[in-house]
Amino acid sequence: MATVIILIILYSLSRLIKTRNLPLVTIAVNSGSIGRNNMATGNKSKNARRLKSMHDYLHTKVEEAEAVRESDRSANGKMELQTLKKQKLALKDKLKG
């Protein structure tokens, strides 16, 4: 279910990116223990670190979009901001998973 939601978000974001000529960012999400520590070493898996860095990237993009949204109140700006926030939340949920 979460994979389907992420794919829908990615599809809508890719359409938005194509209309605005923005760089496309993809998110690879695996099922399983993403955010859990490795019991032997206490280190997070490579995939968990990748998701965390993607979450940090989206956090920065959301802040930028919110700053732009203060001056640009168009529907496209709102849709872009909502899409970024949904992606960020999906990654956060997957990390806690």
TIMI-2910 file (N, C-alpha, C, CB; in pm, 1 decimal, decimal comma, always signed):
<rs>
+----------+----------+----------+----------+----------+----------+----------+----------+----------+----------+----------+----------+------+
!      n_x !      n_y !      n_z !     ca_x !     ca_y !     ca_z !      c_x !      c_y !      c_z !     cb_x !     cb_y !     cb_z ! resn !
+----------+----------+----------+----------+----------+----------+----------+----------+----------+----------+----------+----------+------+
!    +82,1 !   -119,3 !     +0,0 !     +0,0 !     +0,0 !     +0,0 !    +86,1 !   +125,2 !     +0,0 !    -93,2 !     +0,1 !   +119,8 !  Met !
!   +188,5 !   +127,2 !    +87,4 !   +276,7 !   +243,9 !    +93,7 !   +354,1 !   +261,0 !    -36,0 !   +373,8 !   +231,3 !   +211,3 !  Ala !
!   +391,4 !   +149,0 !    -97,6 !   +463,7 !   +155,9 !   -224,5 !   +377,4 !   +219,3 !   -332,0 !   +508,8 !    +16,3 !   -268,7 !  Thr !
!   +249,8 !   +185,9 !   -335,2 !   +158,0 !   +242,6 !   -433,6 !   +144,6 !   +392,9 !   -412,8 !    +19,9 !   +174,6 !   -424,8 !  Val !
!   +133,7 !   +434,3 !   -288,2 !   +121,0 !   +576,6 !   -257,7 !   +246,3 !   +651,6 !   -301,5 !    +95,8 !   +597,9 !   -107,1 !  Ile !
!   +363,0 !   +593,6 !   -273,6 !   +487,9 !   +657,6 !   -312,4 !   +497,7 !   +666,9 !   -464,1 !   +608,0 !   +580,7 !   -255,6 !  Ile !
!   +456,5 !   +562,6 !   -534,4 !   +460,4 !   +566,0 !   -680,1 !   +366,6 !   +673,0 !   -735,9 !   +423,6 !   +429,3 !   -737,0 !  Leu !
!   +250,5 !   +688,1 !   -675,7 !   +156,3 !   +791,8 !   -719,8 !   +217,1 !   +930,2 !   -696,4 !    +20,3 !   +778,7 !   -644,9 !  Ile !
!   +278,4 !   +948,5 !   -582,4 !   +341,9 !  +1076,9 !   -552,1 !   +455,1 !  +1104,2 !   -650,1 !   +394,8 !  +1078,8 !   -407,3 !  Ile !
!   +536,3 !  +1002,4 !   -677,4 !   +646,1 !  +1020,3 !   -771,9 !   +595,2 !  +1053,6 !   -910,6 !   +732,0 !   +895,6 !   -777,2 !  Leu !
!   +486,8 !   +988,3 !   -952,3 !   +431,4 !  +1016,3 !  -1083,9 !   +382,6 !  +1160,6 !  -1093,4 !   +317,2 !   +919,7 !  -1115,0 !  Tyr !
!   +309,3 !  +1204,8 !   -991,7 !   +258,2 !  +1342,3 !   -995,3 !   +372,0 !  +1442,9 !   -988,0 !   +159,7 !  +1366,3 !   -880,1 !  Ser !
!   +474,9 !  +1411,7 !   -909,4 !   +589,8 !  +1501,2 !   -901,4 !   +665,1 !  +1506,2 !  -1033,0 !   +683,2 !  +1457,6 !   -789,7 !  Leu !
!   +678,4 !  +1391,9 !  -1099,7 !   +749,9 !  +1390,6 !  -1227,4 !   +675,4 !  +1473,2 !  -1332,0 !   +768,4 !  +1246,1 !  -1277,2 !  Ser !
!   +542,0 !  +1468,6 !  -1330,1 !   +465,3 !  +1551,9 !  -1423,6 !   +485,5 !  +1699,7 !  -1392,9 !   +315,2 !  +1516,6 !  -1417,5 !  Arg !
!   +488,8 !  +1734,1 !  -1265,0 !   +511,6 !  +1871,6 !  -1224,4 !   +651,8 !  +1917,1 !  -1265,2 !   +492,2 !  +1886,5 !  -1073,0 !  Leu !
!   +749,6 !  +1830,5 !  -1245,4 !   +887,1 !  +1863,9 !  -1278,9 !   +902,4 !  +1884,3 !  -1429,2 !   +982,2 !  +1754,3 !  -1229,9 !  Ile !
!   +837,1 !  +1801,7 !  -1508,9 !   +847,0 !  +1815,0 !  -1653,9 !   +789,0 !  +1947,4 !  -1701,3 !   +775,8 !  +1699,1 !  -1722,8 !  Lys !
!   +682,1 !  +1994,8 !  -1637,9 !   +621,4 !  +2120,6 !  -1680,7 !   +704,3 !  +2240,8 !  -1637,5 !   +480,3 !  +2132,6 !  -1625,0 !  Thr !
!   +783,1 !  +2226,6 !  -1531,7 !   +863,4 !  +2338,5 !  -1482,7 !  +1011,6 !  +2323,8 !  -1515,8 !   +846,3 !  +2352,2 !  -1333,4 !  Arg !
!  +1050,3 !  +2216,3 !  -1585,0 !  +1189,1 !  +2190,0 !  -1622,1 !  +1281,3 !  +2185,3 !  -1500,6 !  +1237,8 !  +2295,8 !  -1719,3 !  Asn !
!  +1237,3 !  +2115,7 !  -1396,3 !  +1317,4 !  +2097,4 !  -1276,3 !  +1385,7 !  +1961,3 !  -1282,7 !  +1230,0 !  +2109,7 !  -1148,4 !  Leu !
!  +1495,7 !  +1942,3 !  -1210,9 !  +1562,9 !  +1811,6 !  -1212,7 !  +1476,8 !  +1705,9 !  -1144,1 !  +1700,9 !  +1820,4 !  -1143,9 !  Pro !
!  +1475,5 !  +1586,7 !  -1198,8 !  +1395,9 !  +1476,6 !  -1144,9 !  +1474,6 !  +1404,0 !  -1036,7 !  +1354,6 !  +1378,4 !  -1256,9 !  Leu !
!  +1411,7 !  +1379,5 !   -924,4 !  +1472,2 !  +1307,4 !   -813,2 !  +1391,1 !  +1181,6 !   -790,9 !  +1478,3 !  +1394,8 !   -683,6 !  Val !
!  +1457,5 !  +1068,2 !   -785,1 !  +1386,2 !   +943,0 !   -762,9 !  +1415,8 !   +892,0 !   -622,9 !  +1425,3 !   +837,4 !   -868,8 !  Thr !
!  +1320,0 !   +819,7 !   -569,3 !  +1333,8 !   +762,4 !   -435,7 !  +1320,2 !   +611,6 !   -448,8 !  +1227,1 !   +820,9 !   -336,1 !  Ile !
!  +1421,0 !   +539,4 !   -405,2 !  +1414,8 !   +393,9 !   -406,0 !  +1380,8 !   +348,3 !   -264,6 !  +1549,7 !   +330,7 !   -455,7 !  Ala !
!  +1268,4 !   +278,5 !   -251,7 !  +1224,0 !   +233,8 !   -120,2 !  +1211,0 !    +82,2 !   -122,6 !  +1088,9 !   +301,0 !    -80,1 !  Val !
!  +1275,1 !    +19,1 !    -27,1 !  +1267,5 !   -125,7 !    -11,6 !  +1176,4 !   -158,4 !   +104,8 !  +1407,7 !   -187,1 !     +9,7 !  Asn !
!  +1117,7 !   -275,7 !   +102,0 !  +1041,6 !   -318,3 !   +219,5 !  +1138,1 !   -386,3 !   +314,6 !   +923,3 !   -413,9 !   +180,6 !  Ser !
!  +1099,9 !   -395,4 !   +438,9 !  +1186,2 !   -458,7 !   +536,9 !  +1221,5 !   -361,8 !   +647,2 !  +1312,1 !   -511,8 !   +471,1 !  Gly !
!  +1325,1 !   -392,7 !   +719,4 !  +1364,7 !   -309,9 !   +833,0 !  +1456,4 !   -198,8 !   +782,8 !  +1435,3 !   -395,2 !   +943,2 !  Ser !
!  +1397,5 !    -87,0 !   +745,5 !  +1473,0 !    +23,3 !   +687,8 !  +1544,8 !   +103,3 !   +796,4 !  +1380,4 !   +114,5 !   +607,4 !  Ile !
!  +1474,1 !   +146,1 !   +897,6 !  +1532,1 !   +236,2 !   +996,3 !  +1592,3 !   +166,8 !  +1116,6 !  +1429,3 !   +330,9 !  +1042,5 !  Gly !
!  +1587,9 !    +38,0 !  +1120,2 !  +1636,7 !    -33,5 !  +1237,8 !  +1788,2 !    -45,4 !  +1235,9 !  +1573,5 !   -172,0 !  +1246,0 !  Arg !
!  +1846,5 !    -49,3 !  +1352,7 !  +1990,3 !    -63,4 !  +1364,6 !  +2031,2 !   -207,3 !  +1343,7 !  +2038,2 !    -13,9 !  +1500,0 !  Asn !
!  +2151,5 !   -224,4 !  +1293,8 !  +2209,1 !   -356,9 !  +1283,5 !  +2245,9 !   -400,3 !  +1424,8 !  +2333,7 !   -359,0 !  +1187,6 !  Asn !
!  +2195,8 !   -514,0 !  +1467,7 !  +2214,5 !   -555,0 !  +1606,8 !  +2361,5 !   -579,6 !  +1639,8 !  +2133,5 !   -680,4 !  +1635,5 !  Met !
!  +2438,8 !   -625,5 !  +1543,9 !  +2578,7 !   -657,6 !  +1571,6 !  +2662,9 !   -531,9 !  +1589,4 !  +2636,2 !   -742,9 !  +1459,4 !  Ala !
!  +2641,8 !   -431,3 !  +1506,2 !  +2728,5 !   -313,5 !  +1509,2 !  +2659,5 !   -188,8 !  +1561,3 !  +2781,6 !   -286,4 !  +1372,4 !  Thr !
!  +2525,0 !   -185,9 !  +1561,5 !  +2453,5 !    -66,9 !  +1602,9 !  +2443,6 !    +37,1 !  +1492,9 !  +2519,7 !     -7,2 !  +1722,4 !  Gly !
!  +2498,2 !     +7,0 !  +1375,9 !  +2493,3 !   +100,5 !  +1263,9 !  +2367,7 !    +78,2 !  +1182,0 !  +2617,7 !    +86,1 !  +1175,6 !  Asn !
!  +2321,9 !   +184,7 !  +1120,0 !  +2205,4 !   +172,9 !  +1033,4 !  +2248,8 !   +117,4 !   +898,3 !  +2134,5 !   +310,0 !  +1016,5 !  Lys !
!  +2154,6 !    +55,3 !   +831,6 !  +2184,4 !     -2,1 !   +701,6 !  +2208,6 !   +108,6 !   +599,2 !  +2070,1 !    -93,9 !   +655,8 !  Ser !
!  +2267,8 !    +70,0 !   +488,1 !  +2297,1 !   +166,0 !   +381,0 !  +2167,5 !   +226,6 !   +328,5 !  +2375,3 !    +97,9 !   +265,8 !  Lys !
!  +2063,9 !   +144,9 !   +318,8 !  +1935,7 !   +194,6 !   +269,6 !  +1874,4 !   +295,4 !   +366,8 !  +1838,8 !    +78,1 !   +246,6 !  Asn !
!  +1890,1 !   +272,2 !   +496,4 !  +1838,0 !   +365,7 !   +595,7 !  +1911,1 !   +498,5 !   +587,2 !  +1850,3 !   +307,4 !   +736,9 !  Ala !
!  +2041,7 !   +493,6 !   +568,4 !  +2118,1 !   +618,4 !   +552,2 !  +2076,4 !   +691,2 !   +425,2 !  +2269,3 !   +589,5 !   +548,9 !  Arg !
!  +2050,7 !   +615,5 !   +318,6 !  +2007,6 !   +675,5 !   +192,3 !  +1872,3 !   +744,5 !   +208,9 !  +1999,7 !   +568,5 !    +81,7 !  Arg !
!  +1780,9 !   +677,4 !   +277,8 !  +1649,0 !   +737,1 !   +302,0 !  +1659,3 !   +860,2 !   +391,0 !  +1554,8 !   +634,5 !   +365,9 !  Leu !
!  +1747,5 !   +855,4 !   +490,3 !  +1766,5 !   +970,2 !   +578,8 !  +1821,6 !  +1088,8 !   +501,4 !  +1860,5 !   +934,2 !   +694,7 !  Lys !
!  +1917,0 !  +1064,4 !   +412,0 !  +1971,9 !  +1175,8 !   +333,8 !  +1866,8 !  +1230,8 !   +237,5 !  +2097,5 !  +1130,7 !   +255,7 !  Ser !
!  +1781,6 !  +1143,5 !   +183,8 !  +1674,6 !  +1189,3 !    +95,5 !  +1572,8 !  +1271,2 !   +175,5 !  +1605,4 !  +1068,7 !    +26,0 !  Met !
!  +1544,9 !  +1228,6 !   +298,3 !  +1453,5 !  +1302,8 !   +385,0 !  +1510,7 !  +1441,5 !   +415,0 !  +1427,8 !  +1224,9 !   +516,7 !  His !
!  +1640,4 !  +1448,8 !   +441,8 !  +1704,2 !  +1578,6 !   +467,3 !  +1697,2 !  +1667,9 !   +343,7 !  +1851,0 !  +1559,2 !   +510,1 !  Asp !
!  +1718,2 !  +1607,8 !   +225,7 !  +1708,4 !  +1682,9 !   +100,2 !  +1567,2 !  +1739,2 !    +82,6 !  +1745,7 !  +1592,8 !    -20,0 !  Tyr !
!  +1465,8 !  +1654,4 !   +106,2 !  +1327,7 !  +1700,2 !    +92,9 !  +1293,6 !  +1806,6 !   +196,7 !  +1231,7 !  +1582,4 !   +105,6 !  Leu !
!  +1351,9 !  +1795,3 !   +315,7 !  +1329,5 !  +1896,8 !   +418,6 !  +1376,8 !  +2033,4 !   +368,4 !  +1402,9 !  +1858,7 !   +549,9 !  His !
!  +1494,2 !  +2035,7 !   +307,0 !  +1547,4 !  +2160,1 !   +251,1 !  +1457,5 !  +2212,5 !   +140,3 !  +1689,5 !  +2138,9 !   +197,7 !  Thr !
!  +1412,2 !  +2123,6 !    +52,6 !  +1325,9 !  +2164,5 !    -58,1 !  +1191,5 !  +2217,5 !     -7,8 !  +1303,4 !  +2047,1 !   -153,7 !  Lys !
!  +1136,6 !  +2156,9 !    +96,7 !  +1010,2 !  +2204,4 !   +154,2 !  +1028,6 !  +2344,8 !   +210,4 !   +959,9 !  +2107,8 !   +265,2 !  Val !
!  +1139,2 !  +2368,1 !   +280,8 !  +1164,1 !  +2501,9 !   +333,8 !  +1174,8 !  +2604,5 !   +221,0 !  +1292,0 !  +2502,8 !   +418,4 !  Glu !
!  +1242,9 !  +2568,0 !   +112,2 !  +1254,8 !  +2658,7 !     -2,1 !  +1117,8 !  +2684,5 !    -64,9 !  +1351,4 !  +2600,6 !   -107,3 !  Glu !
!  +1039,0 !  +2578,1 !    -80,4 !   +906,5 !  +2592,6 !   -140,3 !   +815,3 !  +2678,1 !    -52,8 !   +843,3 !  +2455,2 !   -163,2 !  Ala !
!   +827,5 !  +2665,4 !    +79,6 !   +747,4 !  +2748,2 !   +169,8 !   +787,6 !  +2894,9 !   +158,3 !   +762,8 !  +2700,2 !   +315,1 !  Glu !
!   +916,4 !  +2921,0 !   +140,5 !   +961,7 !  +3059,2 !   +123,8 !   +907,2 !  +3117,8 !     -5,8 !  +1115,6 !  +3066,4 !   +125,0 !  Ala !
!   +906,6 !  +3038,0 !   -112,2 !   +852,5 !  +3083,2 !   -240,6 !   +702,0 !  +3101,0 !   -230,1 !   +886,9 !  +2983,3 !   -353,1 !  Val !
!   +637,9 !  +3014,2 !   -154,2 !   +491,7 !  +3016,6 !   -139,6 !   +443,3 !  +3146,5 !    -73,1 !   +445,0 !  +2895,1 !    -57,3 !  Arg !
!   +527,3 !  +3206,6 !    +10,5 !   +488,0 !  +3332,3 !    +75,0 !   +462,4 !  +3442,4 !    -26,8 !   +595,6 !  +3377,1 !   +173,0 !  Glu !
!   +538,1 !  +3441,2 !   -137,6 !   +518,2 !  +3545,0 !   -238,9 !   +435,9 !  +3496,2 !   -357,9 !   +652,3 !  +3595,6 !   -287,6 !  Ser !
!   +441,1 !  +3366,3 !   -387,5 !   +369,6 !  +3309,6 !   -502,1 !   +257,3 !  +3220,4 !   -450,9 !   +466,3 !  +3229,1 !   -595,0 !  Asp !
!   +134,3 !  +3267,6 !   -458,4 !    +20,8 !  +3193,3 !   -404,6 !    -55,4 !  +3116,9 !   -512,9 !    -73,2 !  +3287,9 !   -333,1 !  Arg !
!    +13,4 !  +3077,9 !   -619,3 !    -53,7 !  +3008,5 !   -729,2 !    -86,6 !  +2864,9 !   -689,8 !    +33,9 !  +3010,3 !   -855,7 !  Ser !
!   -174,7 !  +2804,2 !   -769,2 !   -214,7 !  +2665,3 !   -744,0 !    -98,2 !  +2569,5 !   -767,7 !   -333,6 !  +2626,7 !   -833,5 !  Ala !
!    -14,2 !  +2601,6 !   -866,2 !   +101,2 !  +2515,2 !   -893,2 !   +198,4 !  +2513,3 !   -776,1 !   +173,5 !  +2561,4 !  -1019,5 !  Asn !
!   +220,5 !  +2629,2 !   -715,5 !   +308,5 !  +2636,4 !   -599,2 !   +254,4 !  +2557,3 !   -482,7 !   +329,3 !  +2779,6 !   -557,9 !  Gly !
!   +124,4 !  +2563,1 !   -463,8 !    +61,5 !  +2487,4 !   -355,6 !    +73,2 !  +2337,8 !   -380,9 !    -86,1 !  +2527,1 !   -340,4 !  Lys !
!    +47,8 !  +2296,1 !   -505,8 !    +56,0 !  +2155,0 !   -539,5 !   +198,9 !  +2102,5 !   -521,9 !     +8,1 !  +2132,1 !   -683,3 !  Met !
!   +296,6 !  +2181,7 !   -562,9 !   +436,0 !  +2141,6 !   -548,0 !   +472,2 !  +2125,7 !   -400,8 !   +528,7 !  +2243,9 !   -614,6 !  Glu !
!   +430,2 !  +2222,0 !   -318,4 !   +458,7 !  +2217,0 !   -175,0 !   +393,0 !  +2095,8 !   -110,2 !   +411,0 !  +2345,4 !   -106,3 !  Leu !
!   +267,2 !  +2069,9 !   -144,9 !   +197,3 !  +1954,4 !    -88,7 !   +264,4 !  +1824,1 !   -129,8 !    +50,9 !  +1954,0 !   -132,8 !  Gln !
!   +307,4 !  +1814,6 !   -253,8 !   +373,3 !  +1693,7 !   -302,4 !   +503,7 !  +1670,1 !   -228,0 !   +399,3 !  +1703,4 !   -453,0 !  Thr !
!   +581,4 !  +1775,1 !   -210,8 !   +707,2 !  +1761,2 !   -137,3 !   +682,5 !  +1719,0 !     +7,1 !   +785,5 !  +1892,6 !   -140,7 !  Leu !
!   +581,2 !  +1778,1 !    +70,6 !   +550,5 !  +1742,9 !   +209,5 !   +503,9 !  +1597,6 !   +220,7 !   +442,9 !  +1837,1 !   +266,0 !  Lys !
!   +425,0 !  +1551,9 !   +124,9 !   +378,5 !  +1413,6 !   +127,0 !   +494,5 !  +1316,9 !   +108,4 !   +273,2 !  +1390,8 !    +18,7 !  Lys !
!   +587,1 !  +1349,7 !    +18,8 !   +704,3 !  +1264,8 !     -1,0 !   +788,3 !  +1260,0 !   +125,8 !   +788,7 !  +1315,5 !   -119,2 !  Gln !
!   +807,1 !  +1374,8 !   +187,5 !   +885,9 !  +1382,2 !   +310,0 !   +821,7 !  +1298,3 !   +420,5 !   +900,8 !  +1528,4 !   +355,7 !  Lys !
!   +690,5 !  +1308,3 !   +434,4 !   +620,1 !  +1231,7 !   +536,1 !   +626,9 !  +1081,6 !   +507,8 !   +474,8 !  +1277,0 !   +544,5 !  Leu !
!   +615,6 !  +1043,6 !   +380,2 !   +624,2 !   +901,7 !   +344,7 !   +761,6 !   +845,9 !   +380,9 !   +596,2 !   +881,4 !   +194,1 !  Ala !
!   +865,8 !   +922,0 !   +355,8 !  +1000,6 !   +877,5 !   +391,9 !  +1017,0 !   +869,4 !   +543,2 !  +1105,9 !   +971,9 !   +332,7 !  Leu !
!   +960,9 !   +966,2 !   +614,0 !   +970,0 !   +964,3 !   +761,1 !   +900,2 !   +841,1 !   +817,4 !   +907,9 !  +1092,8 !   +821,4 !  Lys !
!   +782,5 !   +810,2 !   +764,3 !   +709,7 !   +690,6 !   +809,0 !   +788,9 !   +564,6 !   +777,5 !   +570,7 !   +683,4 !   +742,9 !  Asp !
!   +850,8 !   +561,8 !   +660,9 !   +927,3 !   +444,1 !   +621,3 !  +1049,4 !   +427,7 !   +710,3 !   +969,4 !   +453,9 !   +474,3 !  Lys !
!  +1111,8 !   +536,5 !   +750,9 !  +1227,2 !   +529,5 !   +839,2 !  +1189,2 !   +480,1 !   +979,4 !  +1293,5 !   +666,1 !   +848,3 !  Leu !
!  +1072,8 !   +524,2 !  +1027,5 !  +1028,9 !   +479,3 !  +1160,0 !   +985,5 !   +333,3 !  +1157,2 !   +914,0 !   +566,9 !  +1210,7 !  Lys !
!   +927,1 !   +292,8 !  +1043,1 !   +870,0 !   +162,4 !  +1017,9 !   +913,4 !    +53,3 !  +1100,0 !   +892,5 !   +126,3 !   +889,9 !  Gly !
+----------+----------+----------+----------+----------+----------+----------+----------+----------+----------+----------+----------+------+
</rs>
